[in-house]
Amino acid sequence: MTDTEIEITADLVRDLLQEQHPDLAGLAIREVAGGWGNQMWRLGDELAVRMQRMDPTPELQLKERQWLPVLAPRLPLPVPLPVRFGEPSERFPKHWTVMTWVAGEPLDHGSISRGDHAADTLAGFLQALHVEAPADAPIAADRGAHPRNCTDGFENFLQAVTLDDIVADVRAVWDDAVAAPAWQGPPVWVHGDLHPANVVVSDGTLSGIVDFGDMFAGDPAWDLAAAWVLLPAGTASRFFDTYAHADEGAIRRARGLAAMKSLFLMLMGQNGDRGLPGGKPHWGPAGRAALDRVLKGV
């Protein structure tokens, strides 16, 4: 059995804890549904174990270990904090990390009913996150670029998803983003992967942000796309008013990136409908709703 074929079970998680962190091995272990690159297990009431699964390298976990303790103290929403490190061993030759559990429900299984509150909350979080990053901050290899450098990916998603009569409208939003001026400020901290499975909701609003494995220093427009990808219709303007630091170019880039992210969600939904590995059927409707918000600019 190869590394990628190792079945991650509760017994395996407990064995690894017993080997490396025996004081935690007696806590209850429960699998968390979802996850692709990493698999999550609840550990007691306040912790979780993040197991490297399909990610080919430990880079994303190691990035979280290094930088989340630096970022978390200034962020106004709960984020997962690494508290123990699990190292590769004969039993499991990959990395794993014990992290704090962020309470709530992932948005892809929940909903936002307090739209104005969520818009203000997301804007406040991104204001706090989007500060100048240090020189040794990670740089994104596959995201973070100006939309003009991501056109191949956009076209691939556009061709793969069934859109009926709105293809021209979607491409017009993307073309406007491509024509927008580039980010002129210093590279700032960017979460990089704000989609419905990576934000937590409770009481009808945002209550936490998770999965910082793709964080990088760069253009904040990659996060500002969340105004359409995450928030209910009619709240994007309030979000940008509260955020207060996005000029016209950033908003144009963000809207185009939101279109691309929406297409990705729809593609993952299609893959789920077809039973393909990693596909998520419930992401399809979320992606289409987000794309509708993008096209309406709301």
C-alpha positions, -999 to +999 in steps of 0.1 A: +000+000+000+014+034-010+013+066+009-017+079-009-036+046-003-033+047+035-068+047+050-071+073+076-092+060+104-100+070+140-078+041+151-049+055+131-054+090+145-054+076+180-023+055+174-004+085+161-015+106+191-004+078+214+030+078+197+037+115+196+012+133+219+000+107+244-016+133+267-042+139+239-048+102+230-077+098+254-099+125+238-129+115+217-121+113+179-148+120+153-144+123+115-153+156+099-170+153+066-154+169+035-118+177+029-097+167+000-061+178+003-063+172+041-087+152+062-100+166+095-109+148+127-125+164+158-104+158+189-124+164+220-145+196+220-118+222+213-093+206+190-090+190+155-064+168+138-055+179+102-041+149+083-023+154+050-041+132+025-041+142-012-018+172-010+014+160-026+037+179-002+033+191+034+039+227+023+003+239+031+003+225+066+038+238+073+028+273+061-001+273+085+021+261+113+045+290+107+022+319+099-012+314+117+003+321+151+016+354+137-016+365+120-042+352+145-037+378+173-048+407+151-077+389+134-113+397+146-127+362+138-116+328+152-091+309+130-075+275+136-043+277+156-017+249+155-010+236+190+009+204+183+029+191+154+027+155+141+057+144+122+060+116+095+066+082+109+066+045+099+029+044+108+019+074+087+046+089+065+030+123+062+025+154+083-004+161+106-012+189+129-034+193+160-052+227+157-079+245+176-114+238+164-134+268+150-170+263+161-199+267+137-211+252+104-193+255+071-212+279+048-215+252+021-238+233+046-253+264+062-266+299+053-263+336+060-295+352+070-280+384+085-265+397+053-255+432+065-239+418+096-220+393+076-208+419+051-195+441+079-179+411+096-161+399+064-150+435+056-136+439+091-117+406+089-102+414+056-092+449+067-073+433+096-057+406+074-048+428+044-017+445+059+017+446+043+033+411+045+070+406+055+096+400+029+097+362+038+060+357+034+050+330+010+043+338-026+015+320-045+025+297-073-009+291-088-030+321-077-025+358-067-016+370-102-034+397-122-065+382-139-048+387-173-023+360-163-051+336-153-071+336-186-063+300-195-078+288-162-108+310-166-114+297-202-110+261-190-137+266-164-159+285-188-157+257-214-163+230-188-194+244-172-229+245-188-240+282-189-267+283-216-271+319-228-249+338-203-215+329-216-210+363-232-220+381-200-196+361-180-168+367-204-175+405-204-170+406-166-137+387-170-125+409-199-132+440-177-111+425-149-083+417-174-084+454-185-083+467-149-051+483-136-028+461-115-024+463-078+001+491-070+005+487-033+029+465-014+020+427-012-005+422+016-015+390+034-042+372+014-062+341+025-064+331-011-092+305-009-123+321+005-151+298-007-182+284+011-164+254+026-136+276+042-158+300+062-178+291+092-213+305+101-235+306+132-265+326+142-270+336+105-236+353+100-199+347+096-183+334+128-149+320+117-124+315+088-105+283+082-080+266+058-052+290+054-030+266+034-032+288+003-023+321+021+002+343+003+014+379+000-001+397-030-031+414-045-061+416-020-086+414-049-083+376-046-100+379-012-123+407-022-140+384-046-157+369-016-181+399-017-200+379-044-188+344-037-199+343+000-223+371+008-260+372+000-273+393-029-275+430-022-246+432+003-216+436-019-218+474-019-221+475+019-190+452+021-169+475-001-181+506+018-171+490+051-138+476+038-131+512+025-097+504+009-106+490-025-103+513-055-122+509-088-094+487-102-094+463-072-132+460-074-131+452-111-103+426-106-123+411-077-155+408-097-137+389-125-120+366-100-154+360-084-167+349-118-138+325-121-143+312-085-180+307-092-173+287-123-149+265-102-177+259-077-201+249-105-175+226-120-170+209-087-207+205-085-209+189-119-181+166-110-200+156-079-232+149-099-211+126-121-196+108-092-160+119-099-134+120-071-134+152-052-167+164-067-192+181-044-228+181-057-240+208-033-213+232-046-231+235-080-261+255-068-238+277-046-216+285-076-245+293-098-260+317-072-227+334-068-223+338-105-258+354-107-246+379-080-215+386-100-234+393-132-258+416-114-230+433-096-247+428-063 
